[in-house]
Structures are given as structure tokens and as C-alpha cells.
Amino acid sequence: MAGKIYNLFLIRRMTERWLRLAPDDQQALLSKIDESLASTDGRRVVACDAYWCNEAYRGFGVEEFPDFDAWRRFADMREQLNWHTYVDSWSLLGTWHESVSQTEVAAPEPGKIYQLFILWNETEAYEQFPQTAKDAVWAKATETLQDTQWIVAANCYWSSEEYQGFGIMSYTDIDAVQRHFANLEKIRWPRYMRARSLLGTLWKV
């Protein structure tokens, strides 16, 4: 598979096995994960705390790999460290979404609010529209992005039968988040798209 691979991860909680580790051992394990990531020329694009906005997930983030083989090597190294026994999480693999130019992407900054969205699919109401009406819906949705910056935008239909895509956007503050969602409500966005969102702030490590 050609092109970069993006791994979206959502952390539900750290397991009891992790909590029983001494702080130095926890840090040593995290260092091994970071070393494994670097050895594949991968990088952590963004990682966010989400505990303050929900009780189901502690955090989320996205890792970038130069290709699928690099991702597999990283996954194998994590497996050798038994990483899955320390963290209760799930993930999705994606490739860059062609509708977003990578020149539009911003680097994560402290103090901003980050929105993760995961798209299931378009609704029946949307599917019944002629193409001109579909284009109009997307044009209106694009207009609501004035206060946002793209961090990641990915297709994942090729790796999941349940989800079509995912992305992370940043906002200057919580007021900008509320304006964005108010504008989406005005164009009846939930009528046309089935999606899940989660807010976060940059991980403090």
C-alpha cells in the first residue's frame, strides 16, 4: 500500500496491570513505545486528554507512518512489549483524505481545543438528494469551518466496515467550538451525517 498511514487511537483507560507499575517502570515502558515509533520513522501527530469532557474515554490521538510496512513494524514491536495488556483502547487506520490539502494542516498548539470526529456514513435523507443538493450541503458545512484548522483528515473505509473516515480539527477556544456546532445545527447537519465527536486538549506529559 502506497502513501502514509494514520493510526487513530482512543484510550478508554489504563489497566490494573499498568496502575500496579512503579512510576519509573511506567516511564520506561512509555520510552520504549516512543523509541519503537521513532525507529519506524513514525511520529505522533497529536495526542489529547479528553477526560474533562466525557467519562468513556481518557484521551485520543493520531500517529503517522511513512507506509503500511512501517505501521506493521511498530504494531509488532508494541505486541512484543505486551502494550495491549496495559491500556484499554481501540484504533482505526486511515489514509489522507483527498478533499483536504496537506498544505492546510496546522501544527498542534497548547491552549487550543481539539475536536476528534469519526464518520459512520451519510444518512438516508442525504442519499436521496440529487448531486446538486449534496454539493450544497457540503458547501454550507465548509462555511462553518472558518474558526477551525485541520490537524488530520483521513479515509478509513478500506480498514473498517463501520466507519468511513476520521479527523481532528483545532479551535482557538471553547466559544469557537460552540459557534461551529451552532452553525452545523442551523444547516441540519445531524440529519445528513452520522458521526461521533470528542473534544480534547493537548496531552500534558
C-alpha positions in Angstrom: 0.0 0.0 0.0 1.5 3.3 -1.1 1.2 6.5 0.9 1.3 7.5 4.6 -0.8 5.6 7.2 -2.6 7.3 10.0 -3.4 5.4 13.2 -6.2 6.9 15.3 -6.2 5.7 18.9 -8.8 6.2 21.6 -7.9 5.3 25.2 -10.7 4.1 27.4 -8.5 3.6 30.5 -5.2 2.3 31.7 -5.5 -1.2 33.0 -4.8 -2.5 36.5 -1.6 -4.0 35.3 -0.4 -0.5 34.3 -1.6 1.0 37.6 0.4 -1.6 39.6 3.7 -0.5 37.9 6.0 1.8 39.7 6.2 5.3 38.2 9.7 4.6 36.9 8.6 1.4 35.2 5.6 3.3 33.6 8.0 5.9 32.2 10.4 3.2 31.0 7.6 1.4 29.1 6.4 4.7 27.5 10.0 5.4 26.5 10.2 2.0 24.7 6.9 2.8 22.9 8.4 6.2 21.8 11.6 4.5 20.7 9.7 1.9 18.7 7.7 4.7 17.0 10.9 6.6 16.1 12.6 3.5 14.8 9.9 3.2 12.1 10.2 6.9 11.1 6.7 7.3 12.6 5.6 10.3 14.6 2.8 11.2 17.0 0.9 14.0 15.1 -1.3 14.9 18.1 -2.3 13.4 21.5 -5.1 14.8 23.6 -6.6 14.5 27.1 -10.4 14.0 26.9 -11.3 13.1 30.5 -12.7 16.6 31.1 -15.5 16.3 28.5 -16.6 12.7 28.9 -16.5 9.6 31.1 -15.9 7.0 28.4 -12.5 8.0 27.0 -9.4 9.3 28.7 -7.7 10.5 25.6 -7.2 10.2 21.8 -4.5 10.9 19.2 -3.1 10.1 15.8 0.2 8.6 14.7 1.6 8.9 11.2 3.7 6.3 9.5 5.6 6.6 6.1 3.9 3.5 4.8 2.0 0.3 5.8 5.1 -1.7 6.4 6.3 0.9 8.9 3.0 0.7 10.7 3.2 -3.1 10.8 6.7 -3.0 12.3 5.5 -0.6 15.0 2.5 -2.8 15.7 4.8 -5.8 16.1 7.1 -4.0 18.5 4.1 -2.9 20.6 3.0 -6.5 20.7 6.4 -7.7 21.9 6.0 -5.2 24.8 2.5 -6.5 25.6 1.2 -3.0 25.3 -2.4 -4.2 24.9 -2.2 -5.5 28.5 -1.5 -2.0 29.9 -4.1 0.1 28.0 -7.8 -0.5 27.2 -8.1 1.3 23.8 -9.2 0.9 20.2 -7.9 2.3 16.9 -8.6 2.9 13.2 -6.2 3.0 10.3 -6.6 5.6 7.6 -5.0 7.3 4.6 -5.1 11.0 3.9 -8.4 12.4 2.8 -8.1 13.8 -0.7 -10.6 16.7 0.0 -8.2 18.3 2.4 -4.8 19.7 1.2 -1.9 18.9 3.5 -0.8 22.4 3.0 -3.8 23.5 5.0 -2.7 21.5 8.0 -1.7 23.3 11.2 0.7 22.1 13.9 -1.0 21.4 17.3 -0.6 24.2 19.8 -1.1 24.4 23.6 -4.2 26.3 24.8 -6.4 25.2 21.9 -9.4 22.9 21.9 -9.3 19.8 19.6 -12.2 18.0 18.1 -12.0 14.4 17.0 -14.7 13.3 14.7 -15.4 9.8 13.4 -17.8 9.5 10.5 -20.1 6.4 10.2 -21.9 7.2 7.0 -24.3 9.6 5.2 -28.0 9.2 6.2 -30.9 8.2 4.0 -32.0 11.8 3.8 -28.7 12.7 2.3 -28.6 9.8 -0.1 -31.9 10.8 -1.5 -30.7 14.2 -2.6 -29.6 14.9 -6.2 -25.9 15.7 -6.6 -26.5 19.4 -6.7 -28.2 19.3 -3.3 -25.4 17.2 -1.9 -22.9 19.7 -3.1 -24.9 22.5 -1.5 -24.9 20.7 1.9 -21.1 20.3 1.8 -20.6 23.9 0.7 -22.6 25.1 3.7 -20.7 22.7 6.0 -17.4 24.1 4.7 -18.5 27.6 5.5 -18.8 26.6 9.2 -15.1 25.8 9.3 -14.0 29.5 9.4 -12.8 29.2 13.1 -11.1 25.8 12.7 -7.8 24.4 11.5 -7.2 20.9 10.2 -4.7 18.7 12.1 -5.6 15.3 10.4 -8.2 14.2 7.8 -8.3 10.5 6.8 -10.4 7.9 5.0 -10.8 4.6 6.8 -13.4 2.8 4.7 -10.7 0.5 3.5 -9.9 -0.7 7.0 -13.3 -0.7 8.6 -16.9 -1.7 7.5 -18.3 0.5 10.2 -16.6 3.9 9.7 -15.9 6.0 6.6 -13.4 8.5 7.9 -12.0 10.4 10.8 -10.3 13.7 11.5 -9.0 16.2 14.1 -9.6 19.9 14.0 -8.4 22.7 16.3 -10.3 25.7 17.7 -8.9 28.8 19.4 -11.2 28.3 22.4 -14.4 26.7 23.6 -16.5 29.6 22.2 -15.3 28.8 18.7 -16.3 25.2 19.2 -19.8 26.3 20.2 -20.1 28.6 17.3 -19.1 25.8 14.9 -21.7 23.4 16.3 -24.4 26.0 16.3 -23.7 26.7 12.6 -23.9 23.0 11.9 -27.2 22.8 13.7 -28.5 25.7 11.5 -27.9 23.6 8.4 -29.3 20.5 10.0 -26.0 18.6 9.7 -27.1 15.8 12.0 -29.9 15.0 9.5 -27.3 14.2 6.8 -24.3 12.7 8.6 -23.9 10.0 11.3 -20.8 10.9 13.3 -19.3 10.9 16.7 -17.2 13.8 18.2 -14.9 14.1 21.2 -13.2 17.2 22.5 -9.7 17.3 24.0 -6.8 19.5 25.0 -3.1 18.7 24.3 -1.8 15.8 26.3 0.4 17.0 29.3 3.2 14.6 29.6 
